[in-house]
Each structure stands twice: as C-alpha cells, then as structure tokens.
Amino acid sequence: PPQTAQRPAPPPEQLACEAKGGIWSATGASPLRTCLHPTRDAGKSCRKQSDCDGLCLARSRTCAPVKPLFGCNPILQEDGTEATLCID
C-alpha cells in the first residue's frame, strides 16, 4: 500500500483555542498564528464600546466580528468618540 504523509499534530495552543470555540488564524502579514474568538454580537448596531462584546467599529457603527481585531481600525470609545486602534 502507498505511504501517506502524516500531518504533524496541531500545537497545544491551537487545540486549546479550538476547544473554546476560537479560530486558529494568521495575524495580518505575519506568519504567526493566534486565537480569534467570534463575538456574540457581530454586525449589531453600536454607538459606544460597551454596546459590543468586542470593538464598536466607527465606519459601520457595528460590532466587530472577532476579537482581537488586528490591524488599525477606527473604533468608537466608551464615550462615543472616534479613535484609531492598532493591534499587531
């Protein structure tokens, strides 16, 4: 029978992430991977940070789909003012 290449076992961090419902994903242009957690209220209308499980996105005035949200994003802070948040 032909030999099939075995995939290496996923790292423990990936298994722990997926066990908690997270998504093991690359982060931007980096080859590093991290655990992204889907938010409970993705796409819901928001006016300030506490309206959302994650971030309140300023452009769409909706809650972010995942946390953490990498890159630079205009967000609405707790007092409703706009700021740019950069996470890399």
DAKADA-V358039 format. One record per pair of residues at least 12 apart in sequence whose ideal C-beta (glycine too) atoms are under 10 Angstrom apart, sorted by the first residue. I is the first residue (numbers start at 1). J is the second residue. D is the distance in Angstrom with one decimal. If there is no record, write none. Layout:
<<I | J | D> <I | J | D>>
This chain:
<<10 | 24 | 7.6> <11 | 24 | 8.7> <11 | 33 | 8.5> <13 | 33 | 8.1> <13 | 34 | 8.5> <13 | 35 | 7.1> <14 | 33 | 7.3> <14 | 34 | 9.9> <14 | 35 | 7.9> <16 | 35 | 7.7> <17 | 33 | 9.0> <17 | 34 | 8.1> <17 | 35 | 3.5> <17 | 36 | 8.3> <17 | 37 | 8.4> <18 | 35 | 8.3> <20 | 35 | 7.7> <20 | 37 | 7.5> <21 | 35 | 9.8> <21 | 37 | 7.1> <21 | 38 | 7.1> <22 | 34 | 9.0> <22 | 35 | 4.1> <22 | 36 | 6.1> <22 | 37 | 5.0> <22 | 38 | 7.9> <22 | 66 | 9.0> <22 | 67 | 9.9> <23 | 35 | 7.2> <23 | 36 | 4.6> <23 | 37 | 7.7> <23 | 38 | 7.0> <23 | 66 | 7.2> <24 | 36 | 8.0> <25 | 66 | 8.5> <25 | 70 | 9.3> <26 | 70 | 9.5> <27 | 68 | 8.7> <27 | 70 | 5.0> <27 | 71 | 9.0> <27 | 87 | 8.8> <27 | 88 | 7.5> <28 | 70 | 5.1> <28 | 71 | 6.0> <28 | 87 | 9.2> <28 | 88 | 6.5> <29 | 70 | 9.8> <29 | 71 | 9.6> <29 | 88 | 9.1> <30 | 70 | 8.8> <30 | 88 | 7.6> <32 | 88 | 10.0> <34 | 68 | 7.7> <34 | 70 | 8.1> <35 | 66 | 9.8> <35 | 67 | 9.9> <35 | 68 | 9.1> <36 | 65 | 9.0> <36 | 66 | 4.4> <36 | 67 | 7.2> <36 | 68 | 7.2> <36 | 69 | 8.5> <36 | 70 | 8.5> <37 | 53 | 8.9> <37 | 54 | 8.2> <37 | 66 | 6.4> <37 | 67 | 5.4> <37 | 68 | 8.3> <38 | 53 | 9.2> <38 | 54 | 9.1> <38 | 64 | 10.0> <38 | 65 | 6.7> <38 | 66 | 5.8> <38 | 67 | 8.4> <39 | 52 | 6.8> <39 | 53 | 4.2> <39 | 54 | 4.2> <39 | 55 | 8.5> <39 | 63 | 5.9> <39 | 64 | 6.1> <39 | 65 | 6.3> <39 | 66 | 6.3> <39 | 67 | 5.8> <39 | 69 | 9.2> <40 | 52 | 8.9> <40 | 53 | 4.6> <40 | 54 | 8.8> <40 | 63 | 8.6> <41 | 53 | 5.2> <41 | 54 | 8.0> <41 | 56 | 9.8> <41 | 62 | 8.9> <41 | 63 | 4.5> <41 | 64 | 9.1> <41 | 65 | 9.6> <42 | 54 | 7.9> <42 | 62 | 7.8> <42 | 63 | 5.8> <42 | 64 | 6.9> <42 | 65 | 4.0> <42 | 66 | 7.6> <42 | 67 | 9.9> <43 | 57 | 9.7> <43 | 60 | 8.4> <43 | 62 | 5.2> <43 | 63 | 6.5> <43 | 64 | 9.1> <43 | 65 | 7.1> <44 | 56 | 9.3> <44 | 61 | 9.9> <44 | 62 | 6.3> <44 | 63 | 4.7> <45 | 60 | 9.0> <45 | 61 | 6.1> <45 | 62 | 6.1> <45 | 63 | 8.1> <46 | 58 | 9.6> <46 | 60 | 9.1> <46 | 61 | 6.0> <46 | 62 | 6.3> <46 | 63 | 5.3> <46 | 64 | 9.3> <46 | 75 | 9.7> <46 | 76 | 6.7> <46 | 80 | 9.7> <47 | 61 | 6.9> <47 | 76 | 6.6> <47 | 80 | 5.8> <48 | 75 | 9.8> <48 | 76 | 5.5> <48 | 77 | 7.0> <48 | 78 | 5.5> <48 | 79 | 6.8> <48 | 80 | 4.7> <48 | 81 | 8.9> <49 | 63 | 9.9> <49 | 75 | 7.3> <49 | 76 | 6.4> <49 | 77 | 5.6> <49 | 78 | 4.5> <49 | 79 | 8.6> <49 | 80 | 8.7> <49 | 83 | 9.8> <50 | 77 | 9.8> <50 | 78 | 5.9> <51 | 63 | 7.0> <51 | 76 | 8.3> <51 | 78 | 9.6> <51 | 80 | 9.7> <52 | 64 | 6.8> <52 | 67 | 9.1> <52 | 75 | 9.4> <52 | 76 | 9.0> <53 | 67 | 7.2> <54 | 66 | 6.8> <54 | 67 | 3.8> <54 | 68 | 7.9> <54 | 69 | 6.6> <54 | 75 | 9.6> <55 | 67 | 7.1> <55 | 68 | 8.6> <55 | 69 | 5.5> <55 | 73 | 6.9> <55 | 74 | 9.9> <55 | 75 | 4.9> <55 | 76 | 8.3> <55 | 77 | 9.8> <55 | 85 | 7.0> <55 | 87 | 9.5> <56 | 75 | 6.0> <56 | 76 | 4.3> <56 | 77 | 8.3> <56 | 78 | 9.2> <56 | 80 | 8.9> <56 | 82 | 9.9> <57 | 69 | 8.2> <57 | 73 | 6.4> <57 | 74 | 7.2> <57 | 75 | 6.2> <57 | 76 | 7.7> <58 | 73 | 7.9> <58 | 74 | 3.9> <58 | 75 | 5.6> <58 | 76 | 5.2> <58 | 77 | 9.3> <58 | 80 | 9.8> <58 | 81 | 9.4> <58 | 82 | 4.6> <58 | 83 | 8.1> <58 | 84 | 8.6> <58 | 85 | 9.7> <59 | 73 | 8.4> <59 | 74 | 5.9> <59 | 75 | 9.4> <59 | 76 | 9.9> <59 | 82 | 9.4> <60 | 74 | 9.8> <61 | 76 | 7.3> <67 | 87 | 9.8> <68 | 85 | 9.7> <68 | 87 | 5.4> <69 | 85 | 8.0> <69 | 87 | 6.7> <70 | 86 | 8.8> <70 | 87 | 5.2> <70 | 88 | 6.4> <71 | 85 | 9.2> <71 | 86 | 7.1> <71 | 87 | 7.0> <71 | 88 | 7.5> <72 | 84 | 5.6> <72 | 85 | 7.1> <72 | 86 | 4.1> <72 | 87 | 8.2> <72 | 88 | 8.7> <73 | 85 | 5.7> <73 | 86 | 7.8> <73 | 87 | 8.2>>
